[in-house]
Amino acid sequence: MRAPDLELLRQAQQGDEGAFHELADRHASGLYRLAVALVGNTADAEDIVQETFLAALQGMGAFRRRSSVKTWLYRILSKRAARCHRTRLRHAASPLYDDAEEPGRGVGRGAGPSASGATDTRLDVTEILQGLSTDHRRVIVLRELEGLSYAEIAEVLGLPLGTVESRIARARKELRMRLDGYLG
């Protein structure tokens, strides 16, 4: 029988490295999916997951059991993804990068169908998610891709529940508009 996350964290806080590794193994794939969805590329996502586990290891003594371990890890990752996004925005505003070299962007990838008017269009969910505002992307990924409850999202992002509810509604509306524009 698997030990619950809180028990593993307690063991890790007492110096059991194996318990921390088991926690990391349990949550690595979910954290990676979330990171890719938030930052839009695998290289940054891998770095962010590693930073998340390092921060969790360093900060596990401060964990107060007011949330689940999963929610705690997602909150750490969410903060690191936001930092990565801000860094990318600063670099994108810099004349040192052009669109083809901007971190997280592929050459020739646009936000919709190709300019040539080709009938073959490929729906790239990651690309559409990256087109959402940061606030909308974070809530929609946590809700729809990771399956967190509204209360868990509020905890992960440090927001009031009502704010989470309204952002999810707006994010869904924005997604519908983007999908209609992409496919229509």
Backbone as JSON Lines, residues from 0, in Angstrom:
{"i":0,"aa":"M","n":[0.85,-1.19,0.0],"ca":[0.0,0.0,0.0],"c":[0.88,1.24,0.0]}
{"i":1,"aa":"R","n":[0.52,2.21,-0.84],"ca":[1.3,3.44,-0.95],"c":[1.05,4.34,0.25]}
{"i":2,"aa":"A","n":[2.12,4.93,0.74],"ca":[1.99,5.9,1.82],"c":[1.38,7.18,1.25]}
{"i":3,"aa":"P","n":[0.51,7.84,2.02],"ca":[-0.05,9.12,1.56],"c":[1.06,10.17,1.41]}
{"i":4,"aa":"D","n":[0.8,11.15,0.54],"ca":[1.79,12.2,0.3],"c":[2.23,12.9,1.58]}
{"i":5,"aa":"L","n":[1.29,13.21,2.47],"ca":[1.66,13.92,3.7],"c":[2.6,13.08,4.56]}
{"i":6,"aa":"E","n":[2.39,11.78,4.57],"ca":[3.28,10.9,5.34],"c":[4.67,10.88,4.7]}
{"i":7,"aa":"L","n":[4.72,10.81,3.39],"ca":[6.02,10.84,2.71],"c":[6.74,12.17,2.98]}
{"i":8,"aa":"L","n":[6.0,13.27,2.95],"ca":[6.62,14.56,3.22],"c":[7.13,14.62,4.65]}
{"i":9,"aa":"R","n":[6.36,14.08,5.59],"ca":[6.82,14.04,6.99],"c":[8.12,13.26,7.09]}
{"i":10,"aa":"Q","n":[8.18,12.12,6.42],"ca":[9.38,11.29,6.43],"c":[10.56,12.05,5.8]}
{"i":11,"aa":"A","n":[10.28,12.75,4.71],"ca":[11.33,13.53,4.05],"c":[11.82,14.65,4.95]}
{"i":12,"aa":"Q","n":[10.91,15.28,5.68],"ca":[11.29,16.34,6.61],"c":[12.21,15.81,7.71]}
{"i":13,"aa":"Q","n":[12.1,14.52,7.98],"ca":[12.93,13.89,9.0],"c":[14.23,13.32,8.41]}
{"i":14,"aa":"G","n":[14.48,13.62,7.14],"ca":[15.74,13.24,6.51],"c":[15.69,12.0,5.62]}
{"i":15,"aa":"D","n":[14.53,11.44,5.38],"ca":[14.41,10.25,4.53],"c":[14.41,10.69,3.06]}
{"i":16,"aa":"E","n":[15.57,10.57,2.41],"ca":[15.69,10.99,1.01],"c":[14.81,10.13,0.1]}
{"i":17,"aa":"G","n":[14.67,8.87,0.42],"ca":[13.84,7.98,-0.38],"c":[12.4,8.44,-0.42]}
{"i":18,"aa":"A","n":[11.92,8.95,0.7],"ca":[10.53,9.43,0.75],"c":[10.37,10.63,-0.17]}
{"i":19,"aa":"F","n":[11.35,11.54,-0.18],"ca":[11.25,12.7,-1.07],"c":[11.31,12.25,-2.53]}
{"i":20,"aa":"H","n":[12.17,11.3,-2.83],"ca":[12.25,10.79,-4.21],"c":[10.93,10.15,-4.63]}
{"i":21,"aa":"E","n":[10.28,9.45,-3.72],"ca":[8.98,8.85,-4.06],"c":[7.94,9.93,-4.34]}
{"i":22,"aa":"L","n":[7.95,10.99,-3.51],"ca":[7.04,12.12,-3.76],"c":[7.32,12.73,-5.13]}
{"i":23,"aa":"A","n":[8.58,12.93,-5.43],"ca":[8.96,13.52,-6.72],"c":[8.49,12.62,-7.86]}
{"i":24,"aa":"D","n":[8.69,11.32,-7.72],"ca":[8.26,10.39,-8.77],"c":[6.74,10.45,-8.97]}
{"i":25,"aa":"R","n":[6.01,10.55,-7.9],"ca":[4.54,10.6,-7.98],"c":[4.03,11.81,-8.72]}
{"i":26,"aa":"H","n":[4.7,12.93,-8.54],"ca":[4.17,14.2,-9.05],"c":[4.9,14.73,-10.27]}
{"i":27,"aa":"A","n":[5.97,14.08,-10.69],"ca":[6.8,14.61,-11.78],"c":[6.02,14.76,-13.08]}
{"i":28,"aa":"S","n":[5.24,13.77,-13.47],"ca":[4.56,13.86,-14.77],"c":[3.49,14.95,-14.77]}
{"i":29,"aa":"G","n":[2.74,15.07,-13.68],"ca":[1.73,16.13,-13.6],"c":[2.37,17.51,-13.6]}
{"i":30,"aa":"L","n":[3.47,17.66,-12.88],"ca":[4.17,18.94,-12.86],"c":[4.74,19.27,-14.24]}
{"i":31,"aa":"Y","n":[5.26,18.27,-14.91],"ca":[5.81,18.49,-16.24],"c":[4.71,18.92,-17.22]}
{"i":32,"aa":"R","n":[3.58,18.23,-17.2],"ca":[2.46,18.61,-18.08],"c":[2.05,20.05,-17.82]}
{"i":33,"aa":"L","n":[1.94,20.39,-16.54],"ca":[1.55,21.75,-16.18],"c":[2.59,22.75,-16.67]}
{"i":34,"aa":"A","n":[3.86,22.45,-16.48],"ca":[4.92,23.37,-16.9],"c":[4.9,23.58,-18.41]}
{"i":35,"aa":"V","n":[4.75,22.5,-19.18],"ca":[4.71,22.64,-20.64],"c":[3.52,23.51,-21.05]}
{"i":36,"aa":"A","n":[2.39,23.27,-20.43],"ca":[1.2,24.05,-20.78],"c":[1.37,25.53,-20.4]}
{"i":37,"aa":"L","n":[2.07,25.8,-19.32],"ca":[2.22,27.19,-18.89],"c":[3.3,27.93,-19.66]}
{"i":38,"aa":"V","n":[4.4,27.26,-19.99],"ca":[5.49,27.98,-20.64],"c":[5.61,27.69,-22.13]}
{"i":39,"aa":"G","n":[5.01,26.6,-22.6],"ca":[4.93,26.35,-24.02],"c":[6.1,25.64,-24.67]}
{"i":40,"aa":"N","n":[7.11,25.25,-23.89],"ca":[8.19,24.49,-24.51],"c":[8.8,23.54,-23.5]}
{"i":41,"aa":"T","n":[9.35,22.46,-24.02],"ca":[9.81,21.39,-23.14],"c":[11.09,21.72,-22.38]}
{"i":42,"aa":"A","n":[11.98,22.48,-23.0],"ca":[13.24,22.8,-22.33],"c":[12.98,23.63,-21.07]}
{"i":43,"aa":"D","n":[12.2,24.7,-21.2],"ca":[11.88,25.51,-20.03],"c":[11.08,24.7,-19.02]}
{"i":44,"aa":"A","n":[10.17,23.85,-19.51],"ca":[9.34,23.04,-18.61],"c":[10.21,22.12,-17.76]}
{"i":45,"aa":"E","n":[11.19,21.47,-18.38],"ca":[12.08,20.59,-17.63],"c":[12.83,21.37,-16.55]}
{"i":46,"aa":"D","n":[13.33,22.55,-16.92],"ca":[14.04,23.39,-15.95],"c":[13.13,23.78,-14.79]}
{"i":47,"aa":"I","n":[11.9,24.15,-15.12],"ca":[10.97,24.6,-14.09],"c":[10.61,23.47,-13.14]}
{"i":48,"aa":"V","n":[10.44,22.26,-13.66],"ca":[10.14,21.12,-12.79],"c":[11.32,20.87,-11.85]}
{"i":49,"aa":"Q","n":[12.53,20.93,-12.38],"ca":[13.71,20.74,-11.53],"c":[13.79,21.83,-10.45]}
{"i":50,"aa":"E","n":[13.54,23.08,-10.84],"ca":[13.54,24.18,-9.88],"c":[12.46,23.98,-8.82]}
{"i":51,"aa":"T","n":[11.32,23.45,-9.23],"ca":[10.21,23.2,-8.31],"c":[10.63,22.18,-7.25]}
{"i":52,"aa":"F","n":[11.22,21.08,-7.68],"ca":[11.64,20.06,-6.72],"c":[12.75,20.58,-5.81]}
{"i":53,"aa":"L","n":[13.66,21.36,-6.35],"ca":[14.71,21.94,-5.51],"c":[14.11,22.88,-4.46]}
{"i":54,"aa":"A","n":[13.19,23.73,-4.88],"ca":[12.53,24.65,-3.95],"c":[11.73,23.87,-2.9]}
{"i":55,"aa":"A","n":[11.07,22.8,-3.32],"ca":[10.3,21.99,-2.38],"c":[11.22,21.33,-1.37]}
{"i":56,"aa":"L","n":[12.34,20.82,-1.84],"ca":[13.3,20.18,-0.94],"c":[13.84,21.19,0.07]}
{"i":57,"aa":"Q","n":[14.17,22.38,-0.41],"ca":[14.71,23.41,0.47],"c":[13.64,23.98,1.4]}
{"i":58,"aa":"G","n":[12.38,24.0,0.95],"ca":[11.34,24.64,1.74],"c":[10.39,23.69,2.44]}
{"i":59,"aa":"M","n":[10.68,22.39,2.42],"ca":[9.71,21.44,2.98],"c":[9.55,21.61,4.49]}
{"i":60,"aa":"G","n":[10.53,22.17,5.16],"ca":[10.39,22.41,6.59],"c":[9.34,23.46,6.91]}
{"i":61,"aa":"A","n":[9.05,24.31,5.93],"ca":[8.07,25.37,6.13],"c":[6.65,24.94,5.76]}
{"i":62,"aa":"F","n":[6.51,23.73,5.18],"ca":[5.18,23.24,4.79],"c":[4.33,23.05,6.05]}
{"i":63,"aa":"R","n":[3.14,23.67,6.08],"ca":[2.31,23.67,7.29],"c":[1.06,22.81,7.17]}
{"i":64,"aa":"R","n":[0.96,22.01,6.13],"ca":[-0.15,21.07,5.96],"c":[-1.51,21.75,5.84]}
{"i":65,"aa":"R","n":[-1.53,22.99,5.39],"ca":[-2.81,23.67,5.15],"c":[-3.37,23.33,3.78]}
{"i":66,"aa":"S","n":[-2.57,22.66,2.97],"ca":[-2.99,22.26,1.64],"c":[-2.46,20.86,1.38]}
{"i":67,"aa":"S","n":[-2.85,20.3,0.24],"ca":[-2.3,19.0,-0.13],"c":[-0.87,19.22,-0.64]}
{"i":68,"aa":"V","n":[-0.1,18.17,-0.65],"ca":[1.26,18.24,-1.17],"c":[1.21,18.61,-2.66]}
{"i":69,"aa":"K","n":[0.26,18.04,-3.38],"ca":[0.11,18.33,-4.81],"c":[-0.14,19.82,-5.02]}
{"i":70,"aa":"T","n":[-1.04,20.4,-4.26],"ca":[-1.36,21.82,-4.38],"c":[-0.13,22.67,-4.06]}
{"i":71,"aa":"W","n":[0.6,22.28,-3.03],"ca":[1.83,22.98,-2.63],"c":[2.84,22.95,-3.77]}
{"i":72,"aa":"L","n":[3.06,21.79,-4.37],"ca":[4.01,21.67,-5.48],"c":[3.54,22.48,-6.7]}
{"i":73,"aa":"Y","n":[2.25,22.44,-6.99],"ca":[1.72,23.2,-8.13],"c":[1.89,24.7,-7.9]}
{"i":74,"aa":"R","n":[1.76,25.13,-6.67],"ca":[1.94,26.56,-6.37],"c":[3.39,26.96,-6.6]}
{"i":75,"aa":"I","n":[4.32,26.14,-6.14],"ca":[5.73,26.42,-6.37],"c":[6.01,26.5,-7.87]}
{"i":76,"aa":"L","n":[5.51,25.51,-8.61],"ca":[5.74,25.48,-10.05],"c":[5.1,26.68,-10.73]}
{"i":77,"aa":"S","n":[3.91,27.04,-10.32],"ca":[3.21,28.17,-10.93],"c":[4.03,29.45,-10.78]}
{"i":78,"aa":"K","n":[4.63,29.65,-9.63],"ca":[5.45,30.85,-9.41],"c":[6.69,30.83,-10.3]}
{"i":79,"aa":"R","n":[7.3,29.67,-10.45],"ca":[8.48,29.57,-11.3],"c":[8.13,29.75,-12.78]}
{"i":80,"aa":"A","n":[6.99,29.23,-13.19],"ca":[6.55,29.41,-14.57],"c":[6.28,30.88,-14.86]}
{"i":81,"aa":"A","n":[5.68,31.57,-13.91],"ca":[5.41,33.01,-14.08],"c":[6.72,33.78,-14.22]}
{"i":82,"aa":"R","n":[7.71,33.41,-13.42],"ca":[9.02,34.06,-13.51],"c":[9.64,33.8,-14.88]}
{"i":83,"aa":"C","n":[9.56,32.58,-15.36],"ca":[10.09,32.23,-16.69],"c":[9.38,33.05,-17.77]}
{"i":84,"aa":"H","n":[8.07,33.17,-17.66],"ca":[7.29,33.93,-18.64],"c":[7.72,35.4,-18.64]}
{"i":85,"aa":"R","n":[7.91,35.98,-17.45],"ca":[8.35,37.38,-17.37],"c":[9.72,37.55,-18.01]}
{"i":86,"aa":"T","n":[10.61,36.6,-17.77],"ca":[11.94,36.65,-18.37],"c":[11.85,36.59,-19.88]}
{"i":87,"aa":"R","n":[11.0,35.71,-20.39],"ca":[10.81,35.59,-21.84],"c":[10.27,36.88,-22.42]}
{"i":88,"aa":"L","n":[9.34,37.52,-21.72],"ca":[8.78,38.79,-22.22],"c":[9.86,39.86,-22.29]}
{"i":89,"aa":"R","n":[10.74,39.9,-21.29],"ca":[11.83,40.88,-21.32],"c":[12.75,40.6,-22.51]}
{"i":90,"aa":"H","n":[13.06,39.31,-22.74],"ca":[13.92,38.96,-23.87],"c":[13.24,39.25,-25.2]}
{"i":91,"aa":"A","n":[11.94,39.02,-25.27],"ca":[11.2,39.26,-26.52],"c":[11.19,40.75,-26.85]}
{"i":92,"aa":"A","n":[11.2,41.6,-25.83],"ca":[11.21,43.04,-26.05],"c":[12.61,43.54,-26.42]}
{"i":93,"aa":"S","n":[13.6,42.69,-26.23],"ca":[14.98,43.05,-26.52],"c":[15.27,42.9,-28.01]}
{"i":94,"aa":"P","n":[16.01,43.82,-28.59],"ca":[16.35,43.71,-30.01],"c":[17.34,42.58,-30.29]}
{"i":95,"aa":"L","n":[17.83,41.91,-29.26],"ca":[18.78,40.82,-29.47],"c":[18.12,39.57,-30.01]}
{"i":96,"aa":"Y","n":[16.79,39.44,-29.85],"ca":[16.07,38.27,-30.33],"c":[15.22,38.66,-31.53]}
{"i":97,"aa":"D","n":[15.14,37.78,-32.5],"ca":[14.11,37.95,-33.5],"c":[13.08,36.85,-33.26]}
{"i":98,"aa":"D","n":[11.95,36.9,-33.94],"ca":[10.87,35.94,-33.68],"c":[11.31,34.5,-33.81]}
{"i":99,"aa":"A","n":[12.2,34.2,-34.75],"ca":[12.61,32.81,-34.96],"c":[13.49,32.31,-33.84]}
{"i":100,"aa":"E","n":[14.17,33.22,-33.13],"ca":[15.09,32.8,-32.08],"c":[14.53,32.98,-30.68]}
{"i":101,"aa":"E","n":[13.37,33.57,-30.57],"ca":[12.79,33.82,-29.25],"c":[12.59,32.5,-28.53]}
{"i":102,"aa":"P","n":[13.01,32.43,-27.25],"ca":[12.84,31.18,-26.51],"c":[11.38,30.72,-26.53]}
{"i":103,"aa":"G","n":[11.21,29.42,-26.79],"ca":[9.87,28.85,-26.74],"c":[9.09,29.0,-28.03]}
{"i":104,"aa":"R","n":[9.71,29.53,-29.07],"ca":[8.98,29.73,-30.32],"c":[9.68,28.94,-31.42]}
{"i":105,"aa":"G","n":[8.91,28.33,-32.23],"ca":[9.48,27.61,-33.37],"c":[9.48,28.49,-34.59]}
{"i":106,"aa":"V","n":[10.32,28.17,-35.54],"ca":[10.4,28.94,-36.77],"c":[9.15,28.64,-37.59]}
{"i":107,"aa":"G","n":[8.51,29.68,-38.07],"ca":[7.38,29.51,-38.96],"c":[6.07,29.14,-38.29]}
{"i":108,"aa":"R","n":[5.98,29.23,-36.98],"ca":[4.73,28.86,-36.32],"c":[3.94,30.12,-36.04]}
{"i":109,"aa":"G","n":[2.77,30.18,-36.55],"ca":[1.91,31.33,-36.32],"c":[0.8,30.98,-35.37]}
{"i":110,"aa":"A","n":[-0.14,31.9,-35.2],"ca":[-1.23,31.68,-34.25],"c":[-2.43,31.04,-34.91]}
{"i":111,"aa":"G","n":[-2.38,30.79,-36.18],"ca":[-3.54,30.22,-36.85],"c":[-3.14,29.54,-38.13]}
{"i":112,"aa":"P","n":[-4.07,29.44,-39.06],"ca":[-3.77,28.82,-40.33],"c":[-2.65,29.57,-41.05]}
{"i":113,"aa":"S","n":[-1.96,28.9,-41.93],"ca":[-0.83,29.52,-42.62],"c":[-1.32,30.65,-43.5]}
{"i":114,"aa":"A","n":[-0.41,31.6,-43.75],"ca":[-0.76,32.76,-44.56],"c":[-1.01,32.36,-46.01]}
{"i":115,"aa":"S","n":[-0.51,31.22,-46.43],"ca":[-0.7,30.78,-47.81],"c":[-2.13,30.33,-48.07]}
{"i":116,"aa":"G","n":[-2.92,30.19,-47.03],"ca":[-4.31,29.79,-47.19],"c":[-4.48,28.3,-47.39]}
{"i":117,"aa":"A","n":[-3.49,27.53,-47.05],"ca":[-3.58,26.07,-47.21],"c":[-4.76,25.54,-46.42]}
{"i":118,"aa":"T","n":[-5.42,24.55,-46.97],"ca":[-6.6,23.99,-46.31],"c":[-6.23,23.08,-45.15]}
{"i":119,"aa":"D","n":[-5.01,22.55,-45.16],"ca":[-4.58,21.69,-44.07],"c":[-4.13,22.56,-42.9]}
{"i":120,"aa":"T","n":[-4.92,22.59,-41.85],"ca":[-4.54,23.33,-40.66],"c":[-4.38,22.36,-39.51]}
{"i":121,"aa":"R","n":[-3.43,22.64,-38.68],"ca":[-3.15,21.77,-37.56],"c":[-3.49,22.51,-36.29]}
{"i":122,"aa":"L","n":[-4.34,21.95,-35.48],"ca":[-4.72,22.56,-34.22],"c":[-3.63,22.27,-33.21]}
{"i":123,"aa":"D","n":[-2.9,23.28,-32.82],"ca":[-1.82,23.15,-31.86],"c":[-2.3,23.73,-30.54]}
{"i":124,"aa":"V","n":[-2.72,22.86,-29.64],"ca":[-3.31,23.3,-28.38],"c":[-2.33,24.13,-27.58]}
{"i":125,"aa":"T","n":[-1.07,23.73,-27.56],"ca":[-0.08,24.48,-26.82],"c":[0.04,25.89,-27.36]}
{"i":126,"aa":"E","n":[0.02,26.02,-28.65],"ca":[0.12,27.33,-29.27],"c":[-1.09,28.19,-28.92]}
{"i":127,"aa":"I","n":[-2.27,27.6,-28.94],"ca":[-3.48,28.34,-28.59],"c":[-3.43,28.75,-27.12]}
{"i":128,"aa":"L","n":[-2.99,27.84,-26.25],"ca":[-2.87,28.18,-24.83],"c":[-1.88,29.32,-24.62]}
{"i":129,"aa":"Q","n":[-0.79,29.32,-25.38],"ca":[0.2,30.38,-25.23],"c":[-0.35,31.73,-25.68]}
{"i":130,"aa":"G","n":[-1.38,31.71,-26.51],"ca":[-2.01,32.95,-26.95],"c":[-2.91,33.57,-25.91]}
{"i":131,"aa":"L","n":[-3.29,32.8,-24.9],"ca":[-4.12,33.33,-23.81],"c":[-3.28,34.22,-22.91]}
{"i":132,"aa":"S","n":[-3.94,35.11,-22.21],"ca":[-3.23,35.9,-21.22],"c":[-2.68,34.96,-20.16]}
{"i":133,"aa":"T","n":[-1.66,35.38,-19.46],"ca":[-1.05,34.54,-18.43],"c":[-2.08,34.13,-17.38]}
{"i":134,"aa":"D","n":[-2.89,35.08,-16.93],"ca":[-3.9,34.76,-15.92],"c":[-4.89,33.71,-16.41]}
{"i":135,"aa":"H","n":[-5.33,33.85,-17.64],"ca":[-6.3,32.9,-18.19],"c":[-5.66,31.54,-18.45]}
{"i":136,"aa":"R","n":[-4.44,31.55,-18.97],"ca":[-3.74,30.29,-19.25],"c":[-3.54,29.49,-17.96]}
{"i":137,"aa":"R","n":[-3.14,30.16,-16.9],"ca":[-2.87,29.46,-15.64],"c":[-4.13,28.79,-15.1]}
{"i":138,"aa":"V","n":[-5.25,29.5,-15.07],"ca":[-6.46,28.9,-14.49],"c":[-7.03,27.8,-15.36]}
{"i":139,"aa":"I","n":[-6.97,27.97,-16.68],"ca":[-7.56,26.97,-17.56],"c":[-6.73,25.69,-17.56]}
{"i":140,"aa":"V","n":[-5.43,25.82,-17.5],"ca":[-4.56,24.64,-17.44],"c":[-4.77,23.89,-16.13]}
{"i":141,"aa":"L","n":[-4.81,24.62,-15.04],"ca":[-5.01,23.96,-13.74],"c":[-6.37,23.27,-13.66]}
{"i":142,"aa":"R","n":[-7.39,23.89,-14.24],"ca":[-8.74,23.31,-14.18],"c":[-8.95,22.2,-15.2]}
{"i":143,"aa":"E","n":[-8.7,22.5,-16.44],"ca":[-9.07,21.58,-17.51],"c":[-8.03,20.5,-17.78]}
{"i":144,"aa":"L","n":[-6.76,20.82,-17.64],"ca":[-5.73,19.82,-17.92],"c":[-5.29,19.06,-16.68]}
{"i":145,"aa":"E","n":[-5.24,19.75,-15.55],"ca":[-4.78,19.1,-14.32],"c":[-5.92,18.67,-13.41]}
{"i":146,"aa":"G","n":[-7.13,19.13,-13.68],"ca":[-8.3,18.68,-12.93],"c":[-8.41,19.19,-11.51]}
{"i":147,"aa":"L","n":[-7.75,20.31,-11.2],"ca":[-7.86,20.86,-9.86],"c":[-9.23,21.49,-9.66]}
{"i":148,"aa":"S","n":[-9.69,21.45,-8.43],"ca":[-10.96,22.1,-8.09],"c":[-10.73,23.61,-8.07]}
{"i":149,"aa":"Y","n":[-11.83,24.35,-8.08],"ca":[-11.71,25.81,-8.0],"c":[-11.0,26.22,-6.71]}
{"i":150,"aa":"A","n":[-11.31,25.54,-5.61],"ca":[-10.67,25.86,-4.33],"c":[-9.17,25.58,-4.38]}
{"i":151,"aa":"E","n":[-8.78,24.48,-5.02],"ca":[-7.35,24.16,-5.14],"c":[-6.64,25.19,-6.01]}
{"i":152,"aa":"I","n":[-7.29,25.62,-7.09],"ca":[-6.71,26.63,-7.95],"c":[-6.51,27.93,-7.18]}
{"i":153,"aa":"A","n":[-7.52,28.3,-6.4],"ca":[-7.42,29.51,-5.59],"c":[-6.22,29.42,-4.66]}
{"i":154,"aa":"E","n":[-6.01,28.25,-4.08],"ca":[-4.89,28.05,-3.18],"c":[-3.56,28.08,-3.91]}
{"i":155,"aa":"V","n":[-3.48,27.41,-5.05],"ca":[-2.24,27.38,-5.84],"c":[-1.84,28.79,-6.26]}
{"i":156,"aa":"L","n":[-2.8,29.57,-6.72],"ca":[-2.5,30.89,-7.26],"c":[-2.59,32.0,-6.22]}
{"i":157,"aa":"G","n":[-3.06,31.66,-5.02],"ca":[-3.19,32.69,-3.99],"c":[-4.25,33.73,-4.32]}
{"i":158,"aa":"L","n":[-5.37,33.26,-4.87],"ca":[-6.44,34.17,-5.29],"c":[-7.73,33.84,-4.55]}
{"i":159,"aa":"P","n":[-8.63,34.83,-4.43],"ca":[-9.96,34.52,-3.89],"c":[-10.71,33.59,-4.84]}
{"i":160,"aa":"L","n":[-11.59,32.79,-4.28],"ca":[-12.36,31.82,-5.07],"c":[-13.16,32.51,-6.18]}
{"i":161,"aa":"G","n":[-13.77,33.64,-5.88],"ca":[-14.55,34.37,-6.88],"c":[-13.71,34.82,-8.06]}
{"i":162,"aa":"T","n":[-12.48,35.2,-7.8],"ca":[-11.57,35.6,-8.87],"c":[-11.26,34.41,-9.77]}
{"i":163,"aa":"V","n":[-11.04,33.25,-9.15],"ca":[-10.78,32.04,-9.93],"c":[-11.98,31.72,-10.81]}
{"i":164,"aa":"E","n":[-13.17,31.79,-10.24],"ca":[-14.38,31.48,-11.0],"c":[-14.53,32.41,-12.2]}
{"i":165,"aa":"S","n":[-14.32,33.7,-11.99],"ca":[-14.48,34.65,-13.1],"c":[-13.38,34.49,-14.13]}
{"i":166,"aa":"R","n":[-12.16,34.22,-13.71],"ca":[-11.08,34.02,-14.67],"c":[-11.3,32.77,-15.52]}
{"i":167,"aa":"I","n":[-11.82,31.72,-14.9],"ca":[-12.09,30.5,-15.66],"c":[-13.18,30.78,-16.7]}
{"i":168,"aa":"A","n":[-14.22,31.49,-16.3],"ca":[-15.29,31.82,-17.25],"c":[-14.75,32.65,-18.4]}
{"i":169,"aa":"R","n":[-13.93,33.65,-18.09],"ca":[-13.35,34.5,-19.15],"c":[-12.37,33.71,-20.01]}
{"i":170,"aa":"A","n":[-11.6,32.82,-19.39],"ca":[-10.63,32.01,-20.14],"c":[-11.35,31.09,-21.11]}
{"i":171,"aa":"R","n":[-12.43,30.48,-20.66],"ca":[-13.2,29.6,-21.55],"c":[-13.78,30.38,-22.72]}
{"i":172,"aa":"K","n":[-14.26,31.59,-22.44],"ca":[-14.81,32.43,-23.5],"c":[-13.7,32.8,-24.49]}
{"i":173,"aa":"E","n":[-12.54,33.18,-23.98],"ca":[-11.42,33.53,-24.85],"c":[-10.97,32.32,-25.67]}
{"i":174,"aa":"L","n":[-10.95,31.15,-25.07],"ca":[-10.58,29.92,-25.79],"c":[-11.57,29.65,-26.93]}
{"i":175,"aa":"R","n":[-12.86,29.79,-26.62],"ca":[-13.88,29.57,-27.67],"c":[-13.65,30.54,-28.85]}
{"i":176,"aa":"M","n":[-13.38,31.8,-28.54],"ca":[-13.15,32.79,-29.59],"c":[-11.91,32.43,-30.4]}
{"i":177,"aa":"R","n":[-10.85,32.04,-29.72],"ca":[-9.61,31.68,-30.42],"c":[-9.8,30.44,-31.3]}
{"i":178,"aa":"L","n":[-10.52,29.46,-30.76],"ca":[-10.77,28.24,-31.54],"c":[-11.64,28.54,-32.74]}
{"i":179,"aa":"D","n":[-12.66,29.38,-32.56],"ca":[-13.52,29.76,-33.69],"c":[-12.68,30.48,-34.74]}
{"i":180,"aa":"G","n":[-11.79,31.37,-34.31],"ca":[-10.94,32.09,-35.25],"c":[-9.94,31.19,-35.92]}
{"i":181,"aa":"Y","n":[-9.47,30.21,-35.23],"ca":[-8.48,29.28,-35.76],"c":[-9.1,28.34,-36.78]}
{"i":182,"aa":"L","n":[-10.28,27.84,-36.44],"ca":[-10.93,26.85,-37.3],"c":[-11.85,27.49,-38.34]}
{"i":183,"aa":"G","n":[-12.33,28.69,-38.04],"ca":[-13.32,29.3,-38.91],"c":[-12.73,30.09,-39.96]}
